[in-house]
């Protein structure tokens, strides 16, 4: 009650916020200190019982509130820690953090120029720049920042369907033929999720076979399109992946574009993970053909290290998002305002309330320049290659697929000494299946590092190492390998 807007609340407010900032700054410094744990792991029931988290009728003191802040950060995962490799989004960028603080203080909504003038203009500028980097002439087209890659992919599906059957907006799915979409068997689950949410149905998402490196096979795509058409279904979208979640594979976009053109199907590229490579002169060839897509998902919160969340959907045709989504709410989008209404971008979004996600990216881009992002991305790819070269012939390691990784995903099995001389049979498989989960559990209990694992198809649990944290070094990669061996030696 002593904080602003209380009468004479300035002094208390300043000292409270100063204390909060001090707590945050200590946490930031700790995040980069390799002698601190990545995680102070507790089981859920322990953590629930150790503190009183319940909400009460009576207010707590500001001292207790500060204690709550400290406790929360004590058990938070240090996602900026140089040895946190668990997700595609890692690292902690100082300028991005500053931008996030500013965004929260400004606390506005992205729907109109009226209430978010600078932010709306920055979104316009930044999306245009991203479209230029995709290769669309003059950065033409449209786009929006959405709550994450899954929603960006769903937008693409929504717009592709509207482009083919505009009547679906008023009449619904009953008014149009049975639609089918195509994506690779290694693609992100959000393609099916979007189909479920839009009433297209998961059975209408046809999974295309991949080669051993995880890339979509174009001949199989064409075969499945023809099959669907013979059954009387209408193919409306192909979602190619640039940087798959597990293998980090890049689908052959030029071949996919040729097929989409031939059959007049919307081509979407899910570059949530791999889109950042467009910033790198050395690596952007992996997305050759992306300029032929009708829409592209690109998540700066992954490879580019922008704080969560920051995901862009970019669309080649201008005006399509607007006609697909607009509802003309007269209390927001009055037509008789005194400024250029094209800057009221809220009606092309599915959301009404929309967080300001652009400022972090824009400010970081100003601070680093394109060349700064490029150096950061090239460094992460170089570290992945270093890891690959280190383990490809090392005793106790088996690669999940042959050859140098195309992205920073390095997929491998650690084979404990007890399994190394066993012949390859059912029993060895079922024992190998248990290795990665045990090592991961031990990593978390010691709190030293975090790396992800999963099974895929007929392959039992393997480690998927991903690097997107600019703070990571060769020593951190060495540490990870030593740690896996230390924790898995006795299995």
N, C-alpha and C positions, 0 to 999 in steps of 0.2 A: 504493500500500500504506500510505501515511501518513495517509490520510483515515479518518474514521469508517467502520466500527466498530472501527478499529485502536485499541489501547490508547493513551490520551493523544492521540487524533487530533483533539481539539476545535479546537485553535489552528490547525493546518494546514487543517482543513476550513473554518473560518470565513474564513480569509484567501483560500483558493481560491474559495469561493463569492462572497466580496466582489469578487474580481477578475472573476469571471464576470458578476456584476451590473453592474460598471463597464462592461464590454464591451457588455452589453445596453443600458444607459442611454445610452451614446454612440451606439449604433445608433438608438435611439428618437429622440433629439434630431436626428440626421442625417436620419431619415425625413421630418421636417417642414421641412427646410431646402431651399428651392427652388433654392439654388445647387448642391446635390449632385445627382448623376445618379439617375434612377429605377433604372437598371440599368447594371452594368459588364459589357457583353456579351462573351462569348467563345464560339467554336464548341466543340461538345462535345469533339472530339479535342484542341483546344488546352488546354482546362481539365483534361482527363485527363492530359496530358503535363506541364503546368506544375508540378503538385504530386504528391507521392507519397500517393495515397489508399488504398494497399493495407493489408490487415490483416496484422499480424505476430505471431510467437510471443512476442516479448519486449515487456514494457510500455514505454510512452513516459513521459517525465517530465511533471510537471504543467505546466511551462512550454510544452512541446510541445502539450499538450492545450489550453491557453489559446490558443495560436497557431492550432490547428485551429478553435477557435470563431471567432476573428477572420477567418480565411480564408473560412469558410463564410458569414459575414455579409457579407463583402466582395463576394461574387458573388451573394448573395441578391437577389431583386427586392424593392425597397422598396414593398410593397403598401400601406403607410400614406402614401406620398408624395402630396402634393396633386395631382400630375400623372400618377398611375397610374390609368388608366380602362379597364384591359384586361378585367376580369372583373366579374361582378355583385357579388362580395364584395371591397370595398376599404376602406381606412381602418384606423386602429389606435387603438382606444379604451383609454385608460389604466386605467379601472376594470375593463374586460374583461380586460386583460392581467394586472392584479393578481389577478383571480379565477382566471385560468388557472394562474398560479404557485401559488396556494393549492391548487388542485385537484391539481396534480402533486405537491405536498408531501404532501397527504393520501393520495394514491395508493390509492384504494379502488375497488370495483366496485359497479355500480348494482343488483345483483340482489336484495339483501335489506336490510331495515331493520336486521338484526343487524350488518351491516358498514358500512352507509352511512346511519346514522339521519338526520342533518340533510339530507343530499342527497336522500334519498328523500322526505322531507317537502316540501322545496323544489320537487321535481319535481311533486308532487301539487298544491301551491299555484299554481305557475306555469302548469301545463297547464289548471287550472280557470279561471284568469284569462284565458288565451288563448281558451278555449271561450266564456267570457262575452262577449269582444270579437267573436267570430264571431256571437253572438246566440242561442246555445242557452240556454234558460231556466235561470238559476241556475248556469250553467257546467257543466250536467250532462254526462255522457258519460265518455269515456276518452281515453287518448292515451299517447304515448311519445316520447322524444327518440331519434332514429335517426342513423346515420352520414352522413346527407345526403338531399337531396330525392329522389334516385333510389330509395333504400331506403324512404323514406316512401311514395312512390307504389307501390312493390311491396307494402308492407304493406296499402295500401288495396285492391289487387287481390286479395291473399290473403284478406282479411277479407270482401270482397264475395262472393268465390266460396264461402267457407265458409258465409256467411249463406244463400245460395241452395241449396247442396248440402253440408250438414254431413258427409255420408258420404265426401266427397273426402279428408278428413283420414286416415282409415284405409285406404280402398279405392283412392285415387289416381284419376287422370284417366280410367282405363279404365271406371270405374263410372258416369261421368256423361256427359250429352250434350255435343256440341261447343259450346263457349262462344265468344262474340264480345264484344269490347270496342270502344268508339268513342271517338275523340279527334280533335282538329282536325289538319289537315295542318301547322300551325305549332306543334304541341305539342312538349314535350320528348321526346328520344329514349328517356328512361327508361321510358316507357309500353310501348314495344315490348320494351325490355330485360327488364322485369319479366315480360312475357308469355312471353318465351323462357325465363327462369329458372324460371317456375312450370309449365312444360310445357304452356302454353296455345298457344304458338307465335305468331310474329310475323305470320303470315298471318291470324290471328284478330283482329288489331287493325285496325279499319276507320277509315281517315282521312277526316274530314269536311271538305268544302270551306270555305274562308274567304273573306270579302269582301276588298276591296282594302286594308283597314286591318289585316287579319290576325285578324279575329274569326270564330269558328265560325258558320256559317249554319244556324239551327235547322231550317228546312224541309228542308235536305239531311240533317240528322241523322235526322229522322223518316222520310224516304224510305229511308235506308239501314237503319234498324231494321226497317222493314216488309219490306224486301228480304231481310234476314238471316232473319227469322222464316219467310218463305215458303220459304226453302231448308231449313228445319228446324233452323237454328242457334238457340242460346239466348243472347240479349243479357243480359249480367250486370253490365256497368259502363259508365258514360259518364264520361270524365275531361275536365272542362272546365278551361281554363287561365285563371288570373287573373294576367296579366303574362307574356306569351310571351317566350321567350328573346331573340329577335332584334328583333321590332317592339315588344315591351312592350304587346301587345294584351290586352284583357280580354274574354273570351267573355261573351255575354249570359246571365247565370246564371239569371235568372227564367224566360226562355223554355226554357232547358235543363232547369230543375227541373220545369216543367210537363210536358215530354215524358217525363222520368224517372218522374214520378208516374203518368202515363197508362199507361205500359208496364211499371210496377213494376220499374224498373231502379235499381241502386245509383248514386247521384250522388256522384262524387268531384270536388273542386276542387283542382287543383294551383296553389296560391298560393305556391309556393316563392319566387318573385321578387316577386309583387304583394301577398302577405299583409300585409306591413308597413304598407300603406296603411290597414289597419284602425285603426292608431294615430292617424290624422289625420282630424279632423272635416271638413276641407276636401276630402279626396280619397276617403274610404271609400265614397262612393256608387258608385264603380267596381266594388265587390264586392257591390252590392245583389243579394240572393238567395242569398248564401253560407250564410245561416242554414238554408236548406232542404237543404243538402248532407248526405250521410250521413258523409262524411269529408273532411278538409281537410289538405293539406300546407302548412306555413308555415315558411320558413327565416329565423330571426332573424340568421343569419350573412350574409345578403345586405343587404337594404335597411336593416336596423336596426343594421348594423355590429358585431354581436357576433363575437368571434374565432371562427375555424373550429375545430371544426365545431359547428353548432347548428341542427338541423332537427327540427321537431315534426310528428308525425302526430296529428291530433285526430279522434276518432270520436264520433258522436252517441249511439250505443247503448252503454250500459255493459255490461261482462261479456263482450262479444263477442270482444275481443282475447284474453282469458283462455281462453275455451273453444276458440278457434281454434288457439292456440299451445301451451297448457300440456301438459307431459309428466310432471309430478309427480316430478321427480328427488328422491329421498328424502334425499339427502345435503345438499341445499340448502333444500328447502321442506318441512321436517318439519312435520307437522300438530299436534304437541304442544308447540309453543313457548309461552313465557310472555307473548307480546304479541299484539296484533291482527294476524292474518296477512294482512289486506288490504293491508298496507304492504310485503309481499314481492312486488315488482312484476316480478321477473325472469322469471316463467314466462309472461308475456304477450308477451315479446320473442322474436324469432328468434335473437338472439345469446344466448350465455351471458355471456361477458365483455362488459361494456358500460361505456364511458367515461362519466365524469361531465360531461355537457355543460350541465346546467341552471345551474350556479353562476354562470357568466359572465353569462348572461342575467338571472338573478335579481338579482345584485349591481348590474349596470348599470341595471336597472329601478328599484332602490332609489335609486341615485345620481341618475338623471335624472327619475324619475317618468314617467308616460305623456306628460305635456306636453313633457318634454325630448326624447323620441323623436319626438313630433309635430313639434316645431320643426326637428329635424334632417332629417326626411323632407320636410317642406314646403320647406325650403331646397334640398334636392337637386332636387325637382321644379321649383322656381323657376329653378334654374340650367339645367335642361334646356330650359325654355321660353326662357330668355335665349339659349341657343345656337341654338335653332330660329329665333327672330326675327332673329338675327344673320346666319344663312346662307341663309334661305329665298329672299331676293331678291339675294343677293350673287353677283357675277360669278364663274364657275368652280365653282359648286355646283349640284347637282340633288338634290332630295329624293326618297327612294325611294317614299314615299307622301305624299299630300296631307294637310294639316291638322296641327293642334297635337298633339304626342305625348301619349298618355294616361299614360305612365310616364316614366322618365328615359331611355328609349332614343330616341336621335335617329339616324336612318338616312339616309345621304347619300352621293352620289358627289362626289369632287373631280375636276373636268375640267381637265386641264392646258391651258395656252394653245394648244398644238399641235392639240388635239382640238376646240377651241371652235367653229371654223367648219366642221368636217367635217359632212357630212350623216349622218343616222342610218342606218348600214348595218352589214353583217357586220364590215367591217374596223374601223370605229370601236368596235364592241362588243369585238372581240378585243384591241384596244389598251387600251380602258378597263379590261378585265379585269385587265391587268397593273399598273395604276396603284397601287391600294391596297397590294398585296403589296410593291412596291418602296418606297413611302413608309414602310410599317411596318418593313421591314428597316432603312431608314436611321434611323428613330426609335430603334430598338434599338441600332444601332451608335453613334449619338451619345449614347444613353442619356438623352434629354431628356424623353420622355413615352412612354406606351404606350396604344394604343387598338386595339380589335379590328376585324377585317373578315371578311366571308364572302360567298359567293354565296347566292342563295335562289331556288328554282324557276327561272324563265327570266331572273332578274336576275343580271348579272355582279357580281363582287366590289364590295362597297360597305362604307363604314365604319359600324360600329355603336358609337356613343358611348353609354356608360352612366355615370350618376353615382350613386354611393352613398357617397362619401367626404365626411364632414362638413367635412373640412379644405379642400375645393376652394372656390375663389372665382371671381368674374367674371373676374379677371385670369388665372386658370388656363385658363378657357375661351378668352379672347382669345389667350393664349399658344398653345393647341392649334391654333387656326385659322392663326395666323402660321406656326407650325411646319409644318403640312401644306403651306402655300403655299411656304415656303422650300425644303422637301424635294422638292416635286413640280413646281416651276416649269419645270424643263428636260425633263420627260418627254414 
